[in-house]
Amino acid sequence: MIVEERTYTCHAGKSLPYIRAYEAEGLAIQRPILGNLVGYFTTDIGTLNQVVHLWAYDSLADRAARRATLLQHPDWQAYAAKVQPFVLTQENRILVPAPFSPWADGPAY
């Protein structure tokens, strides 16, 4: 099991429009394909104007297959084009749970 952390730094003042667009349109496209949304967050202290989301996958291969399906989806392509102007930078990290983590054997919902 792995968790992907995706951090988008938005242009100043654009994180709320990004979140609103995602809630209205992006989530309904992404969730059925990616499956395991762990959480969706905005920053309030520290580096501002960031949107952070976490997705759980069975493996890197599972992630790759799901992401490939998403990237080919025409509705996702149209949505991504709409929100791309809000985003300044993007950072992705793969997190692997430690053996003692509640997530070591899968999602700890």
TILO-979549 format. One record per residue: residue number from 1; y, x, z of N, C-alpha, C in turn; chain; residue in one letter. Coordinates in steps of 0.001 Angstrom, whole numbers, plus 500000, padded with zeros to 6 digits. Atoms other than C-alpha are relative to their C-alpha. Layout:
<atoms>
atom k = NUM, n_y = Y, n_x = X, n_z = Z, ca_y = Y, ca_x = X, ca_z = Z, c_y = Y, c_x = X, c_z = Z, c = A, r = A;
...
</atoms>
This chain:
<atoms>
atom k = 1, n_y = 498829, n_x = 500840, n_z = 500000, ca_y = 500000, ca_x = 500000, ca_z = 500000, c_y = 501241, c_x = 500890, c_z = 500000, c = A, r = M;
atom k = 2, n_y = 498716, n_x = 499301, n_z = 500055, ca_y = 503492, ca_x = 501200, ca_z = 499139, c_y = 501127, c_x = 498972, c_z = 500058, c = A, r = I;
atom k = 3, n_y = 498803, n_x = 500834, n_z = 500032, ca_y = 506988, ca_x = 499816, ca_z = 499532, c_y = 501026, c_x = 500732, c_z = 499151, c = A, r = V;
atom k = 4, n_y = 498911, n_x = 499432, n_z = 500788, ca_y = 509693, ca_x = 500408, ca_z = 496967, c_y = 501311, c_x = 499534, c_z = 500601, c = A, r = E;
atom k = 5, n_y = 498647, n_x = 500279, n_z = 499531, ca_y = 513226, ca_x = 500623, ca_z = 498313, c_y = 500945, c_x = 500224, c_z = 498827, c = A, r = E;
atom k = 6, n_y = 499043, n_x = 499909, n_z = 501103, ca_y = 515862, ca_x = 499917, ca_z = 495665, c_y = 501391, c_x = 499776, c_z = 500578, c = A, r = R;
atom k = 7, n_y = 498639, n_x = 500084, n_z = 499480, ca_y = 519503, ca_x = 500576, ca_z = 496564, c_y = 500970, c_x = 500025, c_z = 498824, c = A, r = T;
atom k = 8, n_y = 498971, n_x = 500091, n_z = 501025, ca_y = 522287, ca_x = 499463, ca_z = 494262, c_y = 501354, c_x = 500127, c_z = 500686, c = A, r = Y;
atom k = 9, n_y = 498629, n_x = 499888, n_z = 499530, ca_y = 525806, ca_x = 500662, ca_z = 495010, c_y = 500873, c_x = 499311, c_z = 498967, c = A, r = T;
atom k = 10, n_y = 499165, n_x = 500790, n_z = 500905, ca_y = 528195, ca_x = 498149, ca_z = 493507, c_y = 501425, c_x = 500535, c_z = 500004, c = A, r = C;
atom k = 11, n_y = 498571, n_x = 499726, n_z = 500022, ca_y = 531765, ca_x = 498644, ca_z = 492437, c_y = 500631, c_x = 499232, c_z = 501165, c = A, r = H;
atom k = 12, n_y = 499333, n_x = 500642, n_z = 498868, ca_y = 534170, ca_x = 497755, ca_z = 495273, c_y = 500259, c_x = 498526, c_z = 499695, c = A, r = A;
atom k = 13, n_y = 499789, n_x = 501436, n_z = 500144, ca_y = 534233, ca_x = 494004, ca_z = 495757, c_y = 498976, c_x = 499285, c_z = 499139, c = A, r = G;
atom k = 14, n_y = 500955, n_x = 500626, n_z = 500918, ca_y = 531243, ca_x = 493361, ca_z = 493493, c_y = 498628, c_x = 499738, c_z = 500620, c = A, r = K;
atom k = 15, n_y = 501319, n_x = 500247, n_z = 499419, ca_y = 528331, ca_x = 493260, ca_z = 495948, c_y = 499755, c_x = 498512, c_z = 500241, c = A, r = S;
atom k = 16, n_y = 500191, n_x = 501440, n_z = 499791, ca_y = 528915, ca_x = 489586, ca_z = 496830, c_y = 499751, c_x = 499270, c_z = 498681, c = A, r = L;
atom k = 17, n_y = 500351, n_x = 500629, n_z = 501275, ca_y = 529066, ca_x = 488477, ca_z = 493164, c_y = 498595, c_x = 500383, c_z = 499526, c = A, r = P;
atom k = 18, n_y = 501355, n_x = 499565, n_z = 500360, ca_y = 525904, ca_x = 490536, ca_z = 492583, c_y = 498954, c_x = 499181, c_z = 500760, c = A, r = Y;
atom k = 19, n_y = 500930, n_x = 500773, n_z = 499167, ca_y = 524128, ca_x = 488797, ca_z = 495493, c_y = 499953, c_x = 498540, c_z = 499550, c = A, r = I;
atom k = 20, n_y = 499954, n_x = 501401, n_z = 500444, ca_y = 525272, ca_x = 485366, ca_z = 494315, c_y = 499269, c_x = 499810, c_z = 498681, c = A, r = R;
atom k = 21, n_y = 500695, n_x = 500085, n_z = 501291, ca_y = 524037, ca_x = 486019, ca_z = 490778, c_y = 498498, c_x = 500147, c_z = 500184, c = A, r = A;
atom k = 22, n_y = 501431, n_x = 499804, n_z = 499760, ca_y = 520703, ca_x = 487269, ca_z = 492080, c_y = 499383, c_x = 498746, c_z = 500617, c = A, r = Y;
atom k = 23, n_y = 500519, n_x = 501211, n_z = 499360, ca_y = 520241, ca_x = 484241, ca_z = 494327, c_y = 499898, c_x = 498842, c_z = 499003, c = A, r = E;
atom k = 24, n_y = 499959, n_x = 501114, n_z = 500947, ca_y = 521187, ca_x = 481833, ca_z = 491530, c_y = 499031, c_x = 500159, c_z = 498845, c = A, r = A;
atom k = 25, n_y = 500760, n_x = 499811, n_z = 501235, ca_y = 519184, ca_x = 483412, ca_z = 488732, c_y = 498903, c_x = 501069, c_z = 500096, c = A, r = E;
atom k = 26, n_y = 500931, n_x = 498873, n_z = 500040, ca_y = 517478, ca_x = 486767, ca_z = 489305, c_y = 498754, c_x = 499816, c_z = 500840, c = A, r = G;
atom k = 27, n_y = 501145, n_x = 500172, n_z = 499100, ca_y = 515230, ca_x = 485868, ca_z = 492237, c_y = 498897, c_x = 499157, c_z = 499370, c = A, r = L;
atom k = 28, n_y = 501003, n_x = 500892, n_z = 500607, ca_y = 513500, ca_x = 483040, ca_z = 490365, c_y = 499232, c_x = 500674, c_z = 498870, c = A, r = A;
atom k = 29, n_y = 500678, n_x = 499266, n_z = 501067, ca_y = 512648, ca_x = 485422, ca_z = 487533, c_y = 499123, c_x = 501093, c_z = 500606, c = A, r = I;
atom k = 30, n_y = 500647, n_x = 498806, n_z = 499475, ca_y = 511675, ca_x = 488432, ca_z = 489616, c_y = 498850, c_x = 499708, c_z = 500962, c = A, r = Q;
atom k = 31, n_y = 500993, n_x = 500211, n_z = 498933, ca_y = 509715, ca_x = 487012, ca_z = 492536, c_y = 498601, c_x = 499665, c_z = 499495, c = A, r = R;
atom k = 32, n_y = 501367, n_x = 500280, n_z = 500462, ca_y = 506779, ca_x = 485508, ca_z = 490588, c_y = 499311, c_x = 501208, c_z = 499349, c = A, r = P;
atom k = 33, n_y = 500573, n_x = 498839, n_z = 500684, ca_y = 506304, ca_x = 488779, ca_z = 488705, c_y = 499733, c_x = 501134, c_z = 500982, c = A, r = I;
atom k = 34, n_y = 500172, n_x = 498878, n_z = 499061, ca_y = 506850, ca_x = 491360, ca_z = 491455, c_y = 499214, c_x = 499596, c_z = 501240, c = A, r = L;
atom k = 35, n_y = 500876, n_x = 500555, n_z = 498981, ca_y = 505313, ca_x = 489152, ca_z = 494134, c_y = 500385, c_x = 500172, c_z = 501453, c = A, r = G;
atom k = 36, n_y = 499915, n_x = 499778, n_z = 498560, ca_y = 505888, ca_x = 490757, ca_z = 497513, c_y = 501377, c_x = 500491, c_z = 500433, c = A, r = N;
atom k = 37, n_y = 498663, n_x = 499660, n_z = 499535, ca_y = 509564, ca_x = 490681, ca_z = 498452, c_y = 499950, c_x = 500163, c_z = 501514, c = A, r = L;
atom k = 38, n_y = 499989, n_x = 499709, n_z = 498572, ca_y = 509854, ca_x = 492328, ca_z = 501865, c_y = 501345, c_x = 499606, c_z = 500597, c = A, r = V;
atom k = 39, n_y = 498686, n_x = 500346, n_z = 499494, ca_y = 513599, ca_x = 491896, ca_z = 502258, c_y = 501086, c_x = 500336, c_z = 499008, c = A, r = G;
atom k = 40, n_y = 498835, n_x = 499814, n_z = 500860, ca_y = 516986, ca_x = 491770, ca_z = 500567, c_y = 501200, c_x = 500085, c_z = 500920, c = A, r = Y;
atom k = 41, n_y = 498967, n_x = 499714, n_z = 499019, ca_y = 520008, ca_x = 493205, ca_z = 502370, c_y = 501286, c_x = 500458, c_z = 499335, c = A, r = F;
atom k = 42, n_y = 498741, n_x = 499359, n_z = 500365, ca_y = 523659, ca_x = 494158, ca_z = 502063, c_y = 500404, c_x = 500887, c_z = 501167, c = A, r = T;
atom k = 43, n_y = 499563, n_x = 499103, n_z = 498939, ca_y = 525295, ca_x = 496958, ca_z = 503999, c_y = 501274, c_x = 499466, c_z = 500644, c = A, r = T;
atom k = 44, n_y = 498837, n_x = 500450, n_z = 499239, ca_y = 527830, ca_x = 496193, ca_z = 506712, c_y = 500663, c_x = 501165, c_z = 500723, c = A, r = D;
atom k = 45, n_y = 499513, n_x = 498792, n_z = 499348, ca_y = 528202, ca_x = 499588, ca_z = 508399, c_y = 499421, c_x = 501175, c_z = 499236, c = A, r = I;
atom k = 46, n_y = 500452, n_x = 498832, n_z = 500766, ca_y = 527935, ca_x = 502985, ca_z = 506737, c_y = 500525, c_x = 499897, c_z = 498578, c = A, r = G;
atom k = 47, n_y = 499596, n_x = 500099, n_z = 501402, ca_y = 528060, ca_x = 503171, ca_z = 502958, c_y = 500091, c_x = 498527, c_z = 499625, c = A, r = T;
atom k = 48, n_y = 499776, n_x = 501416, n_z = 500296, ca_y = 529547, ca_x = 499847, ca_z = 501888, c_y = 499729, c_x = 499701, c_z = 498530, c = A, r = L;
atom k = 49, n_y = 500205, n_x = 500488, n_z = 501370, ca_y = 529089, ca_x = 497781, ca_z = 498721, c_y = 498597, c_x = 500311, c_z = 499492, c = A, r = N;
atom k = 50, n_y = 501380, n_x = 499751, n_z = 500425, ca_y = 525342, ca_x = 498396, ca_z = 498708, c_y = 499134, c_x = 498763, c_z = 500197, c = A, r = Q;
atom k = 51, n_y = 501030, n_x = 501026, n_z = 499930, ca_y = 522519, ca_x = 495973, ca_z = 498055, c_y = 498679, c_x = 500747, c_z = 500044, c = A, r = V;
atom k = 52, n_y = 501279, n_x = 499318, n_z = 499815, ca_y = 519110, ca_x = 497096, ca_z = 499287, c_y = 498904, c_x = 498950, c_z = 500007, c = A, r = V;
atom k = 53, n_y = 501144, n_x = 500904, n_z = 499937, ca_y = 515833, ca_x = 495384, ca_z = 498551, c_y = 498716, c_x = 500796, c_z = 500032, c = A, r = H;
atom k = 54, n_y = 501302, n_x = 499375, n_z = 499790, ca_y = 512260, ca_x = 496209, ca_z = 499447, c_y = 498917, c_x = 499114, c_z = 499406, c = A, r = L;
atom k = 55, n_y = 501121, n_x = 500703, n_z = 500624, ca_y = 509151, ca_x = 495255, ca_z = 497477, c_y = 498711, c_x = 500726, c_z = 500347, c = A, r = W;
atom k = 56, n_y = 501299, n_x = 499409, n_z = 499673, ca_y = 505538, ca_x = 495841, ca_z = 498550, c_y = 499055, c_x = 499872, c_z = 498809, c = A, r = A;
atom k = 57, n_y = 500996, n_x = 499957, n_z = 501084, ca_y = 502811, ca_x = 496800, ca_z = 496080, c_y = 498699, c_x = 500569, c_z = 500540, c = A, r = Y;
atom k = 58, n_y = 501296, n_x = 499455, n_z = 499602, ca_y = 499123, ca_x = 497565, ca_z = 496380, c_y = 499914, c_x = 501492, c_z = 499731, c = A, r = D;
atom k = 59, n_y = 500096, n_x = 498598, n_z = 500416, ca_y = 499596, ca_x = 500907, ca_z = 494617, c_y = 501119, c_x = 500300, c_z = 499002, c = A, r = S;
atom k = 60, n_y = 499042, n_x = 499639, n_z = 501048, ca_y = 501795, ca_x = 502836, ca_z = 492197, c_y = 499633, c_x = 499348, c_z = 498673, c = A, r = L;
atom k = 61, n_y = 500440, n_x = 500649, n_z = 501238, ca_y = 499692, ca_x = 501406, ca_z = 489365, c_y = 500368, c_x = 498521, c_z = 499995, c = A, r = A;
atom k = 62, n_y = 499608, n_x = 501410, n_z = 499878, ca_y = 500285, ca_x = 497858, ca_z = 490622, c_y = 501499, c_x = 499860, c_z = 499757, c = A, r = D;
atom k = 63, n_y = 498553, n_x = 500015, n_z = 500196, ca_y = 504025, ca_x = 498578, ca_z = 490790, c_y = 500347, c_x = 500197, c_z = 498535, c = A, r = R;
atom k = 64, n_y = 499696, n_x = 499699, n_z = 501400, ca_y = 504074, ca_x = 500071, ca_z = 487290, c_y = 499691, c_x = 498807, c_z = 499097, c = A, r = A;
atom k = 65, n_y = 500390, n_x = 501159, n_z = 500823, ca_y = 502249, ca_x = 497080, ca_z = 485790, c_y = 500972, c_x = 498834, c_z = 500198, c = A, r = A;
atom k = 66, n_y = 499087, n_x = 501104, n_z = 499712, ca_y = 504474, ca_x = 494524, ca_z = 487511, c_y = 501405, c_x = 500264, c_z = 499452, c = A, r = R;
atom k = 67, n_y = 498672, n_x = 499652, n_z = 500500, ca_y = 507687, ca_x = 496374, ca_z = 486645, c_y = 500031, c_x = 499934, c_z = 498465, c = A, r = R;
atom k = 68, n_y = 500062, n_x = 500062, n_z = 501470, ca_y = 506580, ca_x = 496684, ca_z = 482986, c_y = 500062, c_x = 498551, c_z = 499526, c = A, r = A;
atom k = 69, n_y = 499960, n_x = 501423, n_z = 500346, ca_y = 505959, ca_x = 492935, ca_z = 482841, c_y = 501404, c_x = 499440, c_z = 500167, c = A, r = T;
atom k = 70, n_y = 498639, n_x = 500476, n_z = 499749, ca_y = 509364, ca_x = 492243, ca_z = 484375, c_y = 500962, c_x = 500480, c_z = 498920, c = A, r = L;
atom k = 71, n_y = 499061, n_x = 499433, n_z = 500970, ca_y = 511199, ca_x = 494561, ca_z = 481983, c_y = 499842, c_x = 499409, c_z = 498601, c = A, r = L;
atom k = 72, n_y = 500230, n_x = 500633, n_z = 501300, ca_y = 509638, ca_x = 492789, ca_z = 478977, c_y = 500405, c_x = 498525, c_z = 499971, c = A, r = Q;
atom k = 73, n_y = 499691, n_x = 501432, n_z = 499904, ca_y = 510619, ca_x = 489307, ca_z = 480200, c_y = 501404, c_x = 499747, c_z = 499449, c = A, r = H;
atom k = 74, n_y = 498680, n_x = 500223, n_z = 500602, ca_y = 513498, ca_x = 487969, ca_z = 478031, c_y = 501038, c_x = 499447, c_z = 500976, c = A, r = P;
atom k = 75, n_y = 499045, n_x = 500527, n_z = 499017, ca_y = 515080, ca_x = 486030, ca_z = 480910, c_y = 500505, c_x = 501116, c_z = 500915, c = A, r = D;
atom k = 76, n_y = 499588, n_x = 498870, n_z = 499174, ca_y = 515114, ca_x = 489207, ca_z = 483013, c_y = 500960, c_x = 500905, c_z = 499234, c = A, r = W;
atom k = 77, n_y = 499118, n_x = 499153, n_z = 500815, ca_y = 516670, ca_x = 491191, ca_z = 480179, c_y = 501402, c_x = 499400, c_z = 499921, c = A, r = Q;
atom k = 78, n_y = 498693, n_x = 500669, n_z = 500070, ca_y = 519463, ca_x = 488608, ca_z = 479854, c_y = 500712, c_x = 500058, c_z = 501347, c = A, r = A;
atom k = 79, n_y = 499408, n_x = 499935, n_z = 498663, ca_y = 520022, ca_x = 488492, ca_z = 483617, c_y = 500497, c_x = 501414, c_z = 500303, c = A, r = Y;
atom k = 80, n_y = 499637, n_x = 498610, n_z = 499712, ca_y = 520075, ca_x = 492298, ca_z = 483941, c_y = 501290, c_x = 500392, c_z = 499265, c = A, r = A;
atom k = 81, n_y = 498775, n_x = 499707, n_z = 500755, ca_y = 522750, ca_x = 492510, ca_z = 481235, c_y = 501226, c_x = 499380, c_z = 500679, c = A, r = A;
atom k = 82, n_y = 498882, n_x = 500674, n_z = 499326, ca_y = 524914, ca_x = 490052, ca_z = 483216, c_y = 500456, c_x = 500760, c_z = 501252, c = A, r = K;
atom k = 83, n_y = 499635, n_x = 499374, n_z = 498721, ca_y = 524786, ca_x = 491993, ca_z = 486505, c_y = 500241, c_x = 501503, c_z = 499884, c = A, r = V;
atom k = 84, n_y = 499834, n_x = 498552, n_z = 500159, ca_y = 524809, ca_x = 495543, ca_z = 485135, c_y = 501451, c_x = 500440, c_z = 500219, c = A, r = Q;
atom k = 85, n_y = 498618, n_x = 499564, n_z = 499763, ca_y = 528651, ca_x = 495672, ca_z = 485147, c_y = 500405, c_x = 500066, c_z = 501482, c = A, r = P;
atom k = 86, n_y = 499697, n_x = 499952, n_z = 498572, ca_y = 528620, ca_x = 495123, ca_z = 488940, c_y = 499545, c_x = 501319, c_z = 500637, c = A, r = F;
atom k = 87, n_y = 500695, n_x = 498875, n_z = 499374, ca_y = 526496, ca_x = 498234, ca_z = 489575, c_y = 500617, c_x = 501335, c_z = 499589, c = A, r = V;
atom k = 88, n_y = 499478, n_x = 498660, n_z = 500206, ca_y = 527891, ca_x = 501738, ca_z = 489957, c_y = 498860, c_x = 501019, c_z = 499934, c = A, r = L;
atom k = 89, n_y = 501160, n_x = 499104, n_z = 499976, ca_y = 524680, ca_x = 503609, ca_z = 490911, c_y = 498777, c_x = 499260, c_z = 500519, c = A, r = T;
atom k = 90, n_y = 501265, n_x = 500551, n_z = 499527, ca_y = 521034, ca_x = 502913, ca_z = 491653, c_y = 499137, c_x = 501139, c_z = 500506, c = A, r = Q;
atom k = 91, n_y = 500948, n_x = 499034, n_z = 499456, ca_y = 518520, ca_x = 504765, ca_z = 493808, c_y = 498721, c_x = 499262, c_z = 500358, c = A, r = E;
atom k = 92, n_y = 501300, n_x = 500580, n_z = 499677, ca_y = 514808, ca_x = 503978, ca_z = 494077, c_y = 499194, c_x = 501020, c_z = 500790, c = A, r = N;
atom k = 93, n_y = 500893, n_x = 499141, n_z = 499230, ca_y = 512425, ca_x = 505383, ca_z = 496663, c_y = 498693, c_x = 499271, c_z = 500234, c = A, r = R;
atom k = 94, n_y = 501312, n_x = 500540, n_z = 499655, ca_y = 508733, ca_x = 504871, ca_z = 497243, c_y = 499717, c_x = 500410, c_z = 501440, c = A, r = I;
atom k = 95, n_y = 500292, n_x = 499777, n_z = 498589, ca_y = 507883, ca_x = 504522, ca_z = 500928, c_y = 498511, c_x = 499758, c_z = 500239, c = A, r = L;
atom k = 96, n_y = 501419, n_x = 500108, n_z = 499682, ca_y = 504340, ca_x = 505115, ca_z = 502156, c_y = 499881, c_x = 499862, c_z = 501511, c = A, r = V;
atom k = 97, n_y = 500062, n_x = 500201, n_z = 498551, ca_y = 503532, ca_x = 503705, ca_z = 505602, c_y = 499145, c_x = 501065, c_z = 500692, c = A, r = P;
atom k = 98, n_y = 500786, n_x = 499094, n_z = 499170, ca_y = 502341, ca_x = 506114, ca_z = 508280, c_y = 498742, c_x = 499267, c_z = 500469, c = A, r = A;
atom k = 99, n_y = 501263, n_x = 500644, n_z = 499607, ca_y = 498766, ca_x = 505466, ca_z = 509468, c_y = 500133, c_x = 499013, c_z = 501159, c = A, r = P;
atom k = 100, n_y = 499832, n_x = 500874, n_z = 498833, ca_y = 500019, ca_x = 503818, ca_z = 512692, c_y = 501002, c_x = 498875, c_z = 499758, c = A, r = F;
atom k = 101, n_y = 499017, n_x = 501035, n_z = 500307, ca_y = 502612, ca_x = 501623, ca_z = 510964, c_y = 499344, c_x = 498632, c_z = 499921, c = A, r = S;
atom k = 102, n_y = 500539, n_x = 501353, n_z = 500177, ca_y = 502133, ca_x = 497855, ca_z = 511146, c_y = 499717, c_x = 499691, c_z = 498521, c = A, r = P;
atom k = 103, n_y = 500196, n_x = 500215, n_z = 501423, ca_y = 502270, ca_x = 498089, ca_z = 507324, c_y = 498874, c_x = 500856, c_z = 499413, c = A, r = W;
atom k = 104, n_y = 501010, n_x = 499076, n_z = 500517, ca_y = 499464, ca_x = 500673, ca_z = 507006, c_y = 498893, c_x = 499286, c_z = 499236, c = A, r = A;
atom k = 105, n_y = 501082, n_x = 500741, n_z = 500654, ca_y = 496910, ca_x = 498036, ca_z = 506010, c_y = 500513, c_x = 498849, c_z = 499138, c = A, r = D;
atom k = 106, n_y = 499425, n_x = 501044, n_z = 500829, ca_y = 499284, ca_x = 495828, ca_z = 504058, c_y = 501173, c_x = 499357, c_z = 500707, c = A, r = G;
atom k = 107, n_y = 498809, n_x = 500647, n_z = 499434, ca_y = 502270, ca_x = 493573, ca_z = 504651, c_y = 499777, c_x = 499442, c_z = 501398, c = A, r = P;
atom k = 108, n_y = 500049, n_x = 500478, n_z = 498623, ca_y = 502958, ca_x = 492783, ca_z = 508275, c_y = 500969, c_x = 498834, c_z = 500152, c = A, r = A;
atom k = 109, n_y = 499103, n_x = 501160, n_z = 499951, ca_y = 504539, ca_x = 489372, ca_z = 507796, c_y = 499795, c_x = 499248, c_z = 501299, c = A, r = Y;
</atoms>
